[in-house]
């Protein structure tokens, strides 16, 4: 992350990092991410953490984890004096009676103002050491800068989006090599500097249209053809090479975690649900298809809508229902006389579940699709993926450029985090989708607006 990497300098001078509430809620282990430097948590942050600890969602879970961590640390020494961390750093809780200039001390920013005041006091008391406020709140970083404070985002394990692993590599070979690939059904890898399950676009050096699509089989050091289904998957046939790659990952039972990144209309969710329905109803590999997505418009709280949990979820799960009904051929027919997603739910083949209820469960033998996964924090993704029981496959789909979480961006969300961490694992696969196939209008809107 930017702030933690800032701690990696060769200078022996320790830096002072003041941590905001949203950093700890985003990553409860953030206090250990600053290596040998000083970490200061304003006591006002702990007061804010306390307000979240009873929430039955991921924020509440994070708040409780932060409280437990601090409680364990304080057993070794007073938090007011400072606790030595295993990484060589020091953690303490700070407070101040200092006031900000009157024109900055507005009531609606009272907690933020106190955090700023703590940072300014530390800067004055220790002018020789860099003092940095770490917060995911953009406006607070701007206000800190206006007061002469250094401010940084917390971006642990940050990876620039244009550097994100795409899951595909292009290899130029002689024409004979392409023909040999088709003839013998495999081709030796030119080198072993590839990731497991990485897809390969073999291209003739002299004739780019003479090409082949394959997948890296790293343990045997070769490229093998991708899975091709004559009738598609539940009537869905790939329309471009990335969709072909996605179908290969979704239909491969040896791959237990699939990540699919792409803009709106590239077919991520449709193909994931189609593959899940095929595996559950025709191959009977999984008991059911479990579909979930973050519910951000309600602040992850389902209590504002009347009705049962299912009725509360319905508006936010409608995109899922639309995809299922499209797959069942109902998009242009009379739904009164046709089959609908309701029949699949009643049969227990399809289950729609809010992510709020996933934690604490063990989910065996299910094909689980998590849509809009870019709105999840790395900790939330860990919670979801760690629910996978024996025989379960998890598919994460999303667009890193469409994020509703105010404290995340395209580079530090849970979906990108999983892509980065799992690219070296043989039971995981990833593909980035580029071409929209929803409609000509949808494709133009995604590119131009």
C-alpha positions in Angstrom: 0.0 0.0 0.0 1.1 3.5 -0.5 1.4 4.4 3.2 2.9 1.0 4.2 5.4 1.1 1.3 6.4 4.5 2.5 7.6 2.7 5.5 10.1 0.7 3.5 12.6 3.5 3.0 16.2 3.0 4.0 16.2 5.7 6.6 16.2 4.6 10.2 13.9 7.5 11.1 10.5 6.2 12.2 7.4 7.7 10.7 4.2 8.5 12.6 1.1 7.1 11.0 -2.3 8.3 12.3 -5.0 5.9 11.4 -8.6 6.8 10.6 -11.7 4.7 11.4 -12.5 3.7 7.8 -9.0 2.2 7.5 -9.6 -0.2 10.4 -13.1 -1.1 9.2 -11.7 -1.8 5.7 -8.8 -3.9 7.1 -8.9 -4.9 10.8 -5.3 -5.9 10.5 -4.1 -2.5 9.3 -2.3 -1.8 12.5 0.3 -4.4 11.5 0.8 -3.1 8.0 3.2 -0.2 8.8 6.3 -2.2 9.6 8.8 -0.6 12.0 7.0 2.7 12.2 4.8 4.3 14.9 1.1 3.7 14.6 -1.2 6.1 16.4 -5.0 5.5 16.7 -6.9 8.6 18.0 -9.2 7.6 20.8 -12.0 9.2 18.8 -11.5 6.4 16.3 -12.1 3.8 19.0 -15.3 5.6 20.0 -16.5 5.4 16.3 -15.5 1.7 16.1 -17.6 1.1 19.2 -20.7 2.4 17.4 -20.3 -0.4 14.7 -19.5 -3.4 16.9 -23.2 -4.5 17.3 -23.9 -4.4 13.6 -24.7 -7.8 12.0 -22.7 -7.1 8.9 -19.1 -7.0 7.7 -18.6 -3.5 9.3 -19.7 -5.0 12.6 -17.4 -8.0 12.2 -14.5 -5.7 11.4 -15.2 -3.5 14.4 -15.3 -6.4 16.7 -12.1 -7.8 15.3 -10.4 -4.4 15.8 -11.6 -4.3 19.4 -10.3 -7.8 20.2 -6.9 -7.0 18.6 -6.5 -3.8 20.7 -7.6 -5.7 23.8 -5.0 -8.3 23.3 -2.3 -5.8 22.6 -3.0 -3.7 25.7 -2.3 -6.8 27.9 1.4 -6.4 27.0 1.6 -2.7 27.9 -0.5 0.4 28.3 -1.9 1.7 25.0 -1.3 5.3 26.2 2.5 4.6 26.5 2.8 2.4 23.5 2.8 -1.3 22.6 5.7 -2.9 20.8 4.6 -4.8 17.7 6.2 -7.9 16.3 7.2 -6.1 13.1 9.3 -3.6 15.1 6.7 -0.9 15.1 4.9 0.7 18.0 1.2 1.2 18.6 -0.4 3.7 20.9 -3.7 5.5 21.3 -3.6 9.3 21.2 -5.8 12.1 22.1 -5.6 15.9 22.4 -7.2 18.9 23.8 -6.0 21.0 20.9 -8.6 22.8 18.8 -8.5 23.5 15.1 -9.0 27.0 13.7 -12.7 28.1 14.3 -13.6 28.2 10.6 -12.6 24.5 10.4 -14.2 23.3 13.5 -17.7 22.6 12.2 -20.0 20.3 14.2 -20.7 18.0 11.3 -17.0 17.2 11.1 -16.4 16.9 14.8 -14.8 13.4 14.8 -12.7 14.2 11.8 -11.6 17.5 13.3 -10.4 15.7 16.5 -8.5 13.2 14.4 -6.9 16.1 12.5 -6.1 17.8 15.8 -4.3 14.7 17.1 -2.2 14.5 13.8 -1.3 18.2 14.1 -0.2 17.8 17.7 2.0 14.8 16.9 3.5 16.8 14.0 4.4 19.7 16.4 5.8 17.4 19.1 7.9 15.3 16.8 8.8 17.7 13.9 11.8 15.6 12.9 9.8 12.6 11.9 7.3 12.4 8.9 3.7 12.5 10.3 1.1 11.0 7.9 -2.6 10.8 8.3 -3.9 7.5 6.7 -7.6 7.6 5.6 -9.8 6.3 2.9 -11.9 9.5 3.1 -11.0 11.7 0.1 -12.3 14.9 1.6 -10.4 14.3 4.9 -7.2 13.9 2.9 -7.9 17.2 1.2 -8.6 19.0 4.5 -5.5 17.5 6.0 -3.4 18.8 3.1 -4.9 22.2 3.5 -3.7 22.2 7.1 -0.2 21.3 6.1 -0.4 17.6 7.0 0.7 14.7 4.8 -2.2 12.5 4.0 -2.4 9.1 2.2 -4.9 6.5 1.2 -4.6 3.1 2.7 -4.0 0.8 -0.3 -2.4 -2.3 1.1 -1.4 -4.7 -1.8 -2.4 -2.0 -4.2 -2.1 -2.9 -7.9 -2.8 -0.5 -10.7 -5.8 -1.6 -12.7 -3.9 -1.4 -16.0 -1.4 -3.9 -14.5 -4.1 -6.3 -13.5 -3.5 -9.9 -14.6 -5.8 -10.5 -17.6 -5.6 -14.3 -17.6 -4.6 -14.3 -21.3 -1.3 -14.2 -23.1 -0.6 -13.9 -26.8 2.2 -16.0 -28.2 3.5 -15.7 -31.8 4.7 -18.9 -33.3 5.5 -20.3 -36.8 2.6 -21.5 -38.9 3.8 -25.2 -38.4 3.4 -24.8 -34.7 -0.3 -23.8 -35.0 -0.9 -26.7 -37.3 0.9 -29.1 -34.9 -1.3 -27.8 -32.0 -4.4 -28.7 -34.0 -3.0 -32.1 -35.1 -1.7 -33.5 -31.9 -3.9 -31.7 -29.4 -1.2 -30.0 -27.5 1.9 -27.9 -27.9 5.0 -27.6 -25.7 5.3 -24.3 -23.9 8.1 -22.1 -25.2 8.9 -21.2 -21.6 7.5 -21.9 -18.1 7.0 -18.2 -17.2 3.2 -18.6 -17.1 0.5 -19.0 -14.5 -1.6 -22.1 -14.0 -4.7 -22.1 -16.2 -3.5 -19.0 -18.1 -5.1 -18.8 -21.6 -3.1 -18.6 -24.7 -3.8 -17.0 -28.1 -1.5 -18.7 -30.5 -0.9 -16.6 -33.6 1.0 -17.3 -36.8 3.8 -14.8 -37.1 3.1 -14.2 -40.8 -0.6 -14.6 -40.8 -2.5 -13.4 -37.7 -5.8 -14.9 -38.8 -4.1 -18.3 -38.6 -4.4 -18.8 -34.9 -5.6 -21.1 -32.1 -6.9 -20.8 -28.5 -5.5 -22.9 -25.7 -4.8 -23.0 -22.0 -1.6 -23.5 -20.1 -1.2 -26.9 -18.4 1.8 -25.9 -16.3 2.5 -29.2 -14.6 3.1 -30.8 -18.0 4.7 -27.8 -19.5 2.3 -27.6 -22.5 -0.6 -25.8 -24.0 -3.9 -27.7 -24.5 -7.0 -26.8 -26.4 -9.8 -25.1 -24.5 -13.2 -26.7 -23.8 -15.6 -26.3 -26.7 -19.3 -27.3 -26.3 -21.2 -27.9 -29.5 -24.5 -26.8 -28.1 -23.2 -24.2 -25.7 -24.1 -24.0 -22.1 -27.9 -23.9 -21.4 -28.2 -22.4 -24.9 -25.5 -19.8 -24.4 -22.7 -19.9 -27.0 -19.5 -17.8 -26.6 -19.4 -14.9 -29.0 -15.7 -14.0 -28.6 -12.5 -15.5 -27.4 -12.8 -14.2 -23.9 -16.2 -15.7 -23.5 -14.8 -19.0 -24.8 -12.1 -18.7 -22.1 -14.7 -18.0 -19.5 -16.8 -21.1 -20.5 -13.7 -23.2 -20.2 -13.1 -22.1 -16.6 -16.7 -22.4 -15.6 -17.1 -25.9 -17.0 -13.8 -27.2 -15.5 -14.6 -29.0 -12.3 -11.0 -29.0 -11.2 -11.0 -25.2 -11.0 -12.8 -24.2 -7.7 -12.4 -20.4 -7.9 -13.2 -18.4 -11.0 -12.8 -14.6 -11.3 -14.3 -12.7 -14.2 -13.7 -9.0 -14.7 -15.2 -6.9 -17.4 -17.4 -3.9 -18.1 -21.2 -4.0 -18.3 -22.6 -6.2 -21.0 -19.7 -8.6 -21.5 -21.7 -11.6 -20.4 -20.0 -12.3 -17.0 -23.1 -13.0 -15.0 -25.1 -14.6 -17.7 -22.4 -17.2 -18.5 -21.7 -17.8 -14.8 -25.4 -18.6 -14.1 -25.8 -20.6 -17.3 -22.8 -22.8 -16.4 -24.1 -23.2 -12.8 -27.5 -24.3 -14.1 -26.0 -26.7 -16.5 -23.8 -28.3 -13.8 -26.7 -28.5 -11.3 -29.5 -29.7 -13.6 -27.8 -31.7 -16.4 -24.5 -33.0 -15.0 -25.7 -33.0 -11.3 -22.2 -32.1 -10.1 -23.6 -29.5 -7.7 -26.7 -29.6 -5.5 -27.8 -26.1 -6.4 -26.8 -22.7 -7.7 -26.4 -20.1 -5.0 -26.4 -16.5 -6.2 -25.6 -13.5 -4.2 -24.6 -9.9 -4.6 -23.7 -6.9 -2.3 -26.7 -4.7 -1.4 -25.2 -1.2 -1.4 -28.1 1.1 -2.0 -29.5 0.1 1.4 -26.2 0.4 3.2 -26.3 -3.4 3.4 -29.3 -3.2 5.7 -32.5 -4.9 4.5 -34.8 -3.4 7.1 -36.2 -0.4 5.2 -38.3 -2.4 2.9 -41.6 -4.2 4.0 -42.1 -7.9 3.7 -40.1 -11.0 4.0 -36.3 -11.3 3.4 -37.1 -12.6 -0.1 -39.4 -9.6 -0.8 -36.8 -7.2 0.5 -34.1 -8.7 -1.7 -36.2 -8.8 -4.8 -35.3 -5.3 -6.2 -31.6 -5.8 -5.7 -31.6 -9.4 -7.1 -33.8 -8.5 -10.2 -30.7 -8.5 -12.5 -30.1 -12.1 -11.5 -33.8 -13.0 -12.1 -33.6 -11.3 -15.5 -30.6 -13.4 -16.5 -32.3 -16.6 -15.3 -35.5 -15.8 -17.2 -33.5 -15.0 -20.3 -31.8 -18.4 -20.1 -35.2 -20.1 -19.7 -36.4 -18.4 -22.9 -38.9 -16.1 -21.1 -37.6 -12.7 -22.1 -40.1 -12.4 -25.0 -42.9 -14.7 -24.0 -46.0 -14.6 -21.8 -44.7 -15.3 -18.2 -48.1 -16.3 -17.0 -48.0 -19.5 -19.0 -44.3 -20.2 -19.0 -41.7 -21.4 -16.5 -39.9 -18.8 -14.4 -37.1 -18.6 -11.9 -39.7 -19.2 -9.2 -40.0 -22.8 -10.3 -36.2 -23.2 -10.0 -36.3 -21.7 -6.5 -39.2 -24.0 -5.5 -37.3 -27.0 -6.7 -34.3 -26.0 -4.7 -32.1 -25.7 -7.8 -31.6 -22.0 -7.5 -31.1 -20.1 -4.2 -30.8 -16.3 -3.8 -29.0 -15.4 -0.6 -27.9 -12.0 0.8 -24.2 -11.8 1.6 -25.1 -10.7 5.1 -26.1 -14.2 5.9 -23.1 -16.0 4.3 -20.7 -15.6 7.2 -20.7 -18.5 9.6 -22.0 -21.0 7.1 -20.3 -23.9 5.4 -21.4 -24.3 1.8 -20.7 -27.7 0.4 -21.4 -29.1 -3.2 -22.8 -25.8 -4.5 -22.1 -23.6 -7.5 -21.8 -20.2 -5.9 -22.0 -17.0 -8.0 -21.1 -13.6 -6.3 -22.1 -10.8 -8.7 -20.8 -7.2 -8.4 -17.9 -8.5 -6.3 -16.0 -5.2 -6.9 -18.1 -3.7 -4.1 -16.6 -6.1 -1.6 -13.6 -5.4 0.6 -10.7 -7.9 0.6 -11.9 -9.0 4.1 -15.4 -9.6 2.9 -14.2 -11.6 -0.1 -12.1 -13.7 2.3 -15.2 -14.3 4.4 -17.1 -15.5 1.4 -14.4 -17.7 -0.2 -13.6 -19.3 3.1 -17.2 -20.5 3.4 -16.6 -23.0 0.5 -17.1 -26.5 1.6 -16.1 -29.7 -0.1 -17.1 -29.8 -3.8 -18.1 -26.1 -4.0 -17.1 -23.8 -6.8 -17.1 -20.1 -6.4 -17.4 -17.6 -9.3 -16.7 -13.9 -8.6 -17.8 -11.4 -11.3 -17.6 -7.6 -11.4 -16.4 -4.4 -13.0 -13.7 -2.6 -11.0 -14.7 0.7 -12.6 -18.2 0.5 -11.2 -17.8 0.7 -7.5 -20.4 2.0 -5.1 -18.4 1.6 -1.9 -17.2 5.1 -1.0 -13.9 3.8 0.6 -12.7 1.7 -2.3 -11.6 2.2 -5.9 -10.6 0.2 -8.9 -7.3 -0.9 -7.4 -8.0 -2.0 -3.8 -11.4 -3.8 -4.0 -11.9 -7.4 -3.0 -12.3 -8.7 -6.6 -9.0 -7.3 -7.8 -7.4 -8.5 -4.5 -8.5 -12.1 -5.3 -7.3 -11.9 -8.9 -3.9 -10.8 -7.7 -3.5 -13.4 -4.9 -4.9 -16.5 -6.7 -3.3 -16.2 -10.1 -0.5 -18.6 -9.1 -2.9 -21.3 -7.7 -3.8 -24.3 -9.8 -7.4 -24.5 -8.6 -8.1 -20.9 -9.7 -8.6 -19.2 -13.0 -9.2 -15.7 -14.3 -10.3 -14.0 -17.5 -10.8 -10.3 -18.3 -13.7 -9.6 -20.6 -13.3 -6.7 -23.1 -16.1 -6.9 -25.7 -19.7 -6.1 -24.8 -22.2 -8.4 -26.3 -25.5 -7.2 -24.7 -26.4 -4.9 -27.6 -24.8 -2.3 -29.9 -26.3 0.5 -27.8 -25.0 -1.0 -24.5 -21.6 -1.4 -26.0 -21.5 2.2 -27.2 -22.7 3.4 -23.8 -20.1 1.5 -21.9 -17.3 2.9 -24.1 -18.5 6.5 -24.6 -20.3 7.5 -21.4 
